[in-house]
Amino acid sequence: MASIPIHNHTNPTDIYEFDARGIAKRFRHAAIFGALDALHPGEVMRFVNDHDPLPLLDQLQMRYGDGVAIEYKQRREEGVVIDFIKR
């Protein structure tokens, strides 16, 4: 079994990677919301996925409003990298 990194949230400049490609689709959104809920203001979750998650982004907007900023770092056919920044 692979170990799961534990983040102590001691450095507000840390970037926490979240690779959605390895999570079963039926659990993905709940896992993403849980990870975002665990962030402290100013922390960043770097989201990696095999497609552009437009429905997820709509859900994030409805759930968090301006509480989470969304910044694309990479947007290609083979996948995306997005920084979610907790405000």
Phi and psi restraints in degrees (value plus and minus 20) as a CYANA .aco file:
   2 ALA   PHI     -95.3   -55.3
   2 ALA   PSI     125.0   165.0
   3 SER   PHI    -100.1   -60.1
   3 SER   PSI     130.2   170.2
   4 ILE   PHI    -123.9   -83.9
   4 ILE   PSI     104.5   144.5
   5 PRO   PHI     -86.5   -46.5
   5 PRO   PSI     120.6   160.6
   6 ILE   PHI    -126.0   -86.0
   6 ILE   PSI     108.6   148.6
   7 HIS   PHI    -126.2   -86.2
   7 HIS   PSI     105.6   145.6
   8 ASN   PHI    -107.8   -67.8
   8 ASN   PSI     -25.5    14.5
   9 HIS   PHI      36.3    76.3
   9 HIS   PSI      22.7    62.7
  10 THR   PHI    -115.0   -75.0
  10 THR   PSI     -34.6     5.4
  11 ASN   PHI    -146.4  -106.4
  11 ASN   PSI      90.2   130.2
  12 PRO   PHI     -85.0   -45.0
  12 PRO   PSI     -29.9    10.1
  13 THR   PHI    -114.7   -74.7
  13 THR   PSI     -20.5    19.5
  14 ASP   PHI     -85.4   -45.4
  14 ASP   PSI     127.3   167.3
  15 ILE   PHI    -134.1   -94.1
  15 ILE   PSI     104.3   144.3
  16 TYR   PHI    -120.8   -80.8
  16 TYR   PSI      95.1   135.1
  17 GLU   PHI     -99.3   -59.3
  17 GLU   PSI     117.2   157.2
  18 PHE   PHI    -149.9  -109.9
  18 PHE   PSI      85.1   125.1
  19 ASP   PHI    -116.9   -76.9
  19 ASP   PSI      83.0   123.0
  20 ALA   PHI     -94.0   -54.0
  20 ALA   PSI     -35.1     4.9
  21 ARG   PHI     -83.7   -43.7
  21 ARG   PSI     -44.3    -4.3
  22 GLY   PHI    -116.2   -76.2
  22 GLY   PSI     -12.5    27.5
  23 ILE   PHI    -129.4   -89.4
  23 ILE   PSI     113.2   153.2
  24 ALA   PHI     -75.0   -35.0
  24 ALA   PSI     117.5   157.5
  25 LYS   PHI     -74.9   -34.9
  25 LYS   PSI     -56.3   -16.3
  26 ARG   PHI     -90.1   -50.1
  26 ARG   PSI     -35.0     5.0
  27 PHE   PHI    -126.7   -86.7
  27 PHE   PSI     -30.0    10.0
  28 ARG   PHI     -77.8   -37.8
  28 ARG   PSI     -72.8   -32.8
  29 HIS   PHI     -84.5   -44.5
  29 HIS   PSI     -61.3   -21.3
  30 ALA   PHI     -82.6   -42.6
  30 ALA   PSI     -60.2   -20.2
  31 ALA   PHI     -86.1   -46.1
  31 ALA   PSI     -60.3   -20.3
  32 ILE   PHI     -85.3   -45.3
  32 ILE   PSI     -65.9   -25.9
  33 PHE   PHI     -81.5   -41.5
  33 PHE   PSI     -61.4   -21.4
  34 GLY   PHI     -81.9   -41.9
  34 GLY   PSI     -62.4   -22.4
  35 ALA   PHI     -85.5   -45.5
  35 ALA   PSI     -61.8   -21.8
  36 LEU   PHI     -86.9   -46.9
  36 LEU   PSI     -58.2   -18.2
  37 ASP   PHI     -83.2   -43.2
  37 ASP   PSI     -48.4    -8.4
  38 ALA   PHI    -100.3   -60.3
  38 ALA   PSI     -34.8     5.2
  39 LEU   PHI     -92.2   -52.2
  39 LEU   PSI     128.7   168.7
  40 HIS   PHI    -115.1   -75.1
  40 HIS   PSI     137.1   177.1
  41 PRO   PHI     -73.4   -33.4
  41 PRO   PSI     113.8   153.8
  42 GLY   PHI      73.4   113.4
  42 GLY   PSI     -36.3     3.7
  43 GLU   PHI    -100.0   -60.0
  43 GLU   PSI     136.4   176.4
  44 VAL   PHI    -141.9  -101.9
  44 VAL   PSI     113.3   153.3
  45 MET   PHI    -128.7   -88.7
  45 MET   PSI      97.8   137.8
  46 ARG   PHI    -110.4   -70.4
  46 ARG   PSI      91.3   131.3
  47 PHE   PHI    -115.5   -75.5
  47 PHE   PSI     108.6   148.6
  48 VAL   PHI    -139.9   -99.9
  48 VAL   PSI     112.4   152.4
  49 ASN   PHI    -169.3  -129.3
  49 ASN   PSI     141.1   181.1
  50 ASP   PHI    -106.2   -66.2
  50 ASP   PSI     -21.2    18.8
  51 HIS   PHI    -173.4  -133.4
  51 HIS   PSI     144.8   184.8
  52 ASP   PHI     -95.6   -55.6
  52 ASP   PSI      97.5   137.5
  53 PRO   PHI    -108.2   -68.2
  53 PRO   PSI      41.2    81.2
  54 LEU   PHI     -77.5   -37.5
  54 LEU   PSI     -63.5   -23.5
  55 PRO   PHI     -81.4   -41.4
  55 PRO   PSI     -57.9   -17.9
  56 LEU   PHI     -82.6   -42.6
  56 LEU   PSI     -63.5   -23.5
  57 LEU   PHI     -81.6   -41.6
  57 LEU   PSI     -57.3   -17.3
  58 ASP   PHI     -82.8   -42.8
  58 ASP   PSI     -62.8   -22.8
  59 GLN   PHI     -84.8   -44.8
  59 GLN   PSI     -59.5   -19.5
  60 LEU   PHI     -83.0   -43.0
  60 LEU   PSI     -61.8   -21.8
  61 GLN   PHI     -81.5   -41.5
  61 GLN   PSI     -63.0   -23.0
  62 MET   PHI     -87.0   -47.0
  62 MET   PSI     -59.8   -19.8
  63 ARG   PHI     -98.0   -58.0
  63 ARG   PSI     -62.8   -22.8
  64 TYR   PHI    -129.7   -89.7
  64 TYR   PSI     -37.1     2.9
  65 GLY   PHI      36.7    76.7
  65 GLY   PSI    -147.8  -107.8
  66 ASP   PHI    -101.9   -61.9
  66 ASP   PSI     -16.4    23.6
  67 GLY   PHI     -94.4   -54.4
  67 GLY   PSI     -33.5     6.5
  68 VAL   PHI    -155.8  -115.8
  68 VAL   PSI     102.8   142.8
  69 ALA   PHI    -108.6   -68.6
  69 ALA   PSI     127.2   167.2
  70 ILE   PHI    -140.9  -100.9
  70 ILE   PSI     101.3   141.3
  71 GLU   PHI    -150.4  -110.4
  71 GLU   PSI      95.9   135.9
  72 TYR   PHI     -90.0   -50.0
  72 TYR   PSI     111.4   151.4
  73 LYS   PHI    -123.9   -83.9
  73 LYS   PSI     -50.7   -10.7
  74 GLN   PHI    -171.1  -131.1
  74 GLN   PSI     115.0   155.0
  75 ARG   PHI    -160.6  -120.6
  75 ARG   PSI      77.5   117.5
  76 ARG   PHI    -153.4  -113.4
  76 ARG   PSI     148.5   188.5
  77 GLU   PHI     -79.0   -39.0
  77 GLU   PSI     -58.2   -18.2
  78 GLU   PHI     -99.6   -59.6
  78 GLU   PSI     -28.1    11.9
  79 GLY   PHI     139.1   179.1
  79 GLY   PSI     156.4   196.4
  80 VAL   PHI    -151.5  -111.5
  80 VAL   PSI     135.6   175.6
  81 VAL   PHI    -149.6  -109.6
  81 VAL   PSI     104.6   144.6
  82 ILE   PHI    -150.5  -110.5
  82 ILE   PSI     113.7   153.7
  83 ASP   PHI    -112.4   -72.4
  83 ASP   PSI     106.8   146.8
  84 PHE   PHI    -125.0   -85.0
  84 PHE   PSI     100.4   140.4
  85 ILE   PHI    -131.6   -91.6
  85 ILE   PSI     100.0   140.0
  86 LYS   PHI     -95.7   -55.7
  86 LYS   PSI     111.0   151.0
